Structure formats: C-alpha cells, structure tokens
Amino acid sequence: MSVTIKTPEQIEAMRVAGRLAAEVLEIIAPHVKAGVSTEELDDICHRHIVNEQKAIPANVGYRGFPKTICTSVNNVICHGIPSAAKVLKDGDIINIDVTVIRDGWHGDTSRMFIVGEGSVLAKRLVEVTREAMWRGIKMVKPGATLGDIGHAIQRFAEGERFSVVREYCGHGIGQVYHEEPQVLHYGEPGSGLVLKPGMTFTIEPMINAGARHTRLLPDGWTVVTRDRSLSAQWEHTIAVTEDGFDVLTLRKDDEEWLRN
C-alpha cells in the first residue's frame, strides 16, 4: 500500500480547499427545507463554488457522476444524484456531500440535515452517526492504526443498536480524489495501517437504522439500504499531525465536538 505523506505546506493547501467545502455546507443550510428539490440545492452549491469561490466542483464528471453534490435522502446511504423530481418533505433526512478543488487540492466533507421536525428515530440516528464519526476522528494520532478508528466507530454505533455499512468507506485524499488508504468504519484495535504524520484521509461512517446490507440502484450510483431503513452519514477530511489530528473541513458547528 503506497500512502502519500503530505508536507506542512501541502496540508495548508488542503485546508484552503477543505474550508471552501465546509463553506458550501454552511451556505446551503438555510435552503434545506420542505418543498425544495435536490436539484435546486445542487444548483445553489454549483453556482457558489464556481462563481463565488472560483473553485472546481470535483464531483462533476467524476467517473461519470453528473452533479456537484451527492444528495442522499432517507434510505439512500450514499451517492444520491440530485433531481428535479426529488422534492424534500417534512421529516426527511438528507446527507449533502461536497468536494471542492482549489489549486489542485481536494477538500471533501458531508453532513446531515433534518427537514422540519424529524422522527425520534431519525434524530437519534443522525446524532449517533455524528458522534461515531467524532469518536473515530479522536482516535487519530501517530502510532494509532486504521483498525483503532474503525473499532471506535463500530463499537459505538452497534452499541446504540444501529449497523455500520461495510461496502463503502473513507479514503486517502490530496491531489488525487480517492487514494490509499481505505478507511473502514469497522475493525479490530491495533489492526491495519499504522498512522504517521502527514497522512490525509476522510472519515465518513455510514450508519443504518436497520441492517447493514446495501443495494446499488440501476443508475449505477445510488446506494440504498436493502431493508429500506433510514441511513445517515457525516464526513470530514483529516490530517495526522505530530501529536494527534487536524480537521481540514471544520465548520463553526463542529467546534463544540472538537472541545468535548
């Protein structure tokens, strides 16, 4: 496995791209409400990245993906394609996933939104998934392993009686969108790659309210829960530092999670 180690200057370039990606999720938040289509959300994000940020939306055309953001609603686990036909309604949960390229470097992040009030189960799933991600992030330090990250996520999510998707995972990132290593969201402590300063990768657990099993729809992108249960996902881009971790896609609403 060949994992690229980034220099401090390269990590700073990634932080710029990561901040732009985080900003997209901040500016789209007020627009996520009942009656809006996922295509409208995509249009807003696209215009912001291209016109305001003067950056590149990494997803457009990536392996044939047609849109700027992934919009994964309710039982969609990941890679949902924005559509004029998909109109949000009260009680929906939606993951918006965005990757921005600035000066050749990628910033990749996603977050959940609840439309209107949301059910007790939906709110619990969204919060448990967010905490699972942060428990994984807080395992990151030199000498720790990818298995430590996966185990922390799996143990917490399954302890809350949810399940962890296994077919899709986090990934190394930098000038290449998806590079080594693969970052599984389950695993055994002490197993897998040993982390070193300068490694950069995403942590992005996908957690299901029902069983962990997945199904790929005929469009070749949209992944859904096989039992049609709700699914949630949160994602950050992380750098391994000399003594811990650095979240390169931090938003204002993350700061309390960083402190806790």
C-alpha positions in Angstrom: 0.0 0.0 0.0 1.5 3.3 -1.1 0.2 6.2 1.1 1.3 9.7 0.2 2.8 11.8 3.0 2.0 15.5 2.7 4.3 18.3 3.7 3.0 21.0 6.1 2.7 23.4 3.0 0.6 20.8 1.2 -1.6 20.3 4.2 -2.2 24.1 4.3 -3.2 24.0 0.7 -5.7 21.2 1.6 -7.0 23.3 4.4 -7.9 26.0 2.0 -9.8 23.5 -0.2 -11.4 22.0 2.9 -12.6 25.3 4.2 -14.2 26.0 0.8 -16.1 22.7 1.0 -17.1 23.4 4.6 -18.4 26.8 3.5 -20.6 25.2 0.8 -22.4 23.2 3.6 -22.8 26.4 5.6 -24.3 28.4 2.8 -26.7 25.6 1.7 -28.1 25.0 5.2 -30.9 27.7 5.0 -32.1 26.2 1.7 -32.7 22.7 3.0 -36.4 22.8 3.7 -39.7 21.2 2.6 -40.7 22.0 -1.0 -37.2 22.4 -2.4 -35.8 19.9 -4.9 -32.4 18.3 -4.6 -31.6 19.7 -8.0 -32.2 23.2 -6.7 -29.8 22.5 -3.9 -27.3 21.3 -6.4 -27.7 24.4 -8.5 -27.1 26.7 -5.5 -23.9 24.8 -4.5 -22.6 24.7 -8.0 -23.0 28.4 -8.5 -21.4 29.2 -5.2 -18.3 27.0 -5.9 -17.8 28.3 -9.5 -18.9 31.9 -9.2 -18.1 32.9 -5.6 -15.2 30.6 -4.7 -13.7 30.5 -8.2 -13.0 26.8 -7.5 -13.8 23.4 -9.1 -16.7 21.1 -8.1 -14.8 17.8 -8.0 -17.9 15.6 -8.5 -19.0 16.9 -11.8 -18.0 14.3 -14.4 -16.0 12.2 -11.9 -16.3 8.7 -13.2 -19.4 10.0 -15.0 -21.2 11.5 -12.0 -23.5 14.3 -13.4 -23.8 16.7 -10.5 -21.9 18.9 -8.0 -23.2 17.4 -4.7 -24.5 14.0 -3.6 -27.9 14.2 -2.0 -28.8 11.1 -0.1 -32.3 11.2 1.3 -33.8 8.8 4.0 -32.9 5.2 3.0 -30.2 6.4 0.5 -26.9 5.5 2.0 -24.6 7.5 -0.3 -24.1 8.9 -3.9 -27.7 10.0 -4.4 -28.0 12.1 -7.6 -29.8 15.4 -7.3 -33.0 15.6 -9.3 -35.8 18.0 -10.0 -38.2 15.1 -9.2 -36.9 14.6 -5.7 -38.6 17.3 -3.6 -37.9 17.3 0.2 -40.7 17.0 2.6 -41.1 17.4 6.4 -39.5 14.6 8.3 -36.9 13.7 5.6 -33.2 13.4 6.5 -30.6 14.2 3.9 -26.9 13.9 3.6 -25.2 16.5 1.4 -21.7 15.5 0.3 -19.4 18.0 -1.5 -15.8 18.0 -2.7 -14.1 21.2 -3.8 -10.8 21.5 -5.7 -8.6 24.6 -5.2 -5.1 24.8 -6.7 -5.2 21.1 -7.4 -6.0 20.0 -3.9 -9.3 18.4 -2.7 -11.5 19.2 0.3 -14.2 16.5 0.9 -16.9 16.8 3.6 -20.6 15.9 4.2 -23.2 16.5 6.8 -26.8 15.5 7.7 -29.8 17.8 7.7 -33.2 17.1 9.1 -36.1 18.7 7.2 -38.7 20.1 9.6 -39.0 18.2 12.9 -37.9 14.6 12.1 -38.9 11.5 13.9 -37.3 10.4 17.2 -35.5 7.6 15.3 -34.3 9.9 12.6 -32.9 12.4 15.1 -31.2 9.7 17.1 -29.7 8.1 14.0 -28.3 11.5 12.8 -26.7 12.3 16.2 -25.3 8.8 16.8 -23.7 8.9 13.4 -22.2 12.3 14.0 -20.8 11.1 17.4 -19.5 7.9 15.8 -17.5 10.0 13.2 -16.0 12.1 16.0 -15.1 9.0 18.1 -13.3 7.8 15.0 -11.6 11.1 14.4 -10.4 11.3 18.0 -8.5 8.0 17.6 -6.2 9.6 15.0 -2.6 10.1 16.1 0.8 8.9 15.1 1.2 5.2 16.1 -2.6 4.5 16.1 -4.0 2.2 13.4 -6.9 2.4 11.0 -8.4 -0.5 12.9 -8.5 1.7 16.0 -10.6 4.2 14.1 -12.9 1.6 12.7 -13.4 -0.2 16.0 -14.3 3.1 17.8 -17.0 3.8 15.2 -18.3 0.3 15.1 -18.4 -0.2 18.9 -20.3 3.0 19.5 -22.8 2.6 16.6 -23.6 -1.0 17.3 -23.8 -0.2 21.0 -26.7 2.2 20.0 -28.3 -0.7 18.1 -27.5 0.6 14.7 -25.4 -1.0 12.0 -22.3 0.0 10.1 -22.2 -0.1 6.3 -19.2 -2.1 5.1 -19.1 -1.8 1.4 -18.2 1.9 1.3 -15.5 3.6 3.3 -13.3 6.6 3.8 -10.2 7.2 1.7 -6.9 8.9 1.3 -7.2 12.3 -0.4 -4.9 15.1 -1.6 -4.2 16.0 -5.2 -6.0 12.7 -6.0 -9.7 12.5 -5.0 -9.6 8.8 -3.9 -6.2 7.4 -3.0 -4.8 5.0 -0.4 -5.5 4.1 2.3 -9.1 2.8 2.5 -10.5 3.8 5.9 -13.0 1.2 7.1 -15.6 2.2 9.7 -15.4 -1.2 11.5 -12.4 -3.2 12.6 -10.2 -4.5 15.3 -8.0 -2.4 17.6 -4.3 -2.5 16.6 -5.0 -3.8 13.1 -4.3 -2.2 9.7 -2.1 0.6 8.6 -0.1 2.5 11.3 -0.7 6.2 11.1 2.1 8.7 10.5 2.2 12.5 10.5 1.3 13.9 7.1 -1.2 11.3 6.2 -4.5 12.7 5.0 -7.8 10.9 4.6 -11.6 11.1 5.1 -13.6 9.5 7.9 -17.2 9.2 6.8 -19.2 6.5 8.5 -22.5 5.4 7.0 -24.8 4.1 9.7 -28.1 2.3 9.2 -31.1 2.2 11.5 -31.8 -1.3 10.3 -29.5 -4.0 8.9 -26.1 -3.0 7.3 -26.8 -4.6 3.9 -26.8 -2.4 0.8 -28.2 -2.3 -2.7 -27.0 -0.4 -5.8 -29.7 1.1 -7.9 -29.7 0.7 -11.7 -28.4 4.3 -12.2 -25.0 2.8 -11.1 -24.6 5.4 -8.3 -27.4 5.5 -5.8 -26.8 3.1 -2.9 -29.8 2.3 -0.6 -30.4 0.2 2.4 -31.7 -3.2 1.4 -34.3 -3.2 4.1 -35.4 0.4 3.3 -34.4 1.6 6.7 -33.0 5.1 7.3 -29.3 5.8 6.8 -27.1 8.7 7.9 -23.5 9.8 7.2 -21.1 12.5 8.3 -17.7 13.2 6.8 -14.5 15.2 7.4 -11.1 15.3 5.8 -8.4 14.7 8.5 -4.6 15.2 8.6 -2.4 13.2 11.0 -0.3 15.7 13.0 2.8 15.2 15.1 0.7 14.6 18.2 -2.9 14.0 17.0 -5.2 15.1 14.3 -6.3 18.2 12.4 -9.8 18.5 10.8 -9.3 20.3 7.5 -13.0 20.7 6.8 -14.1 22.2 10.1 -17.3 24.2 10.3 -18.5 26.5 13.0 -21.0 24.0 14.3 -18.1 21.5 14.9 -16.3 23.4 17.5 -18.1 22.0 20.5 -17.4 18.5 19.2 -13.8 19.3 18.9 -13.7 20.5 22.6 -15.6 17.6 24.1 
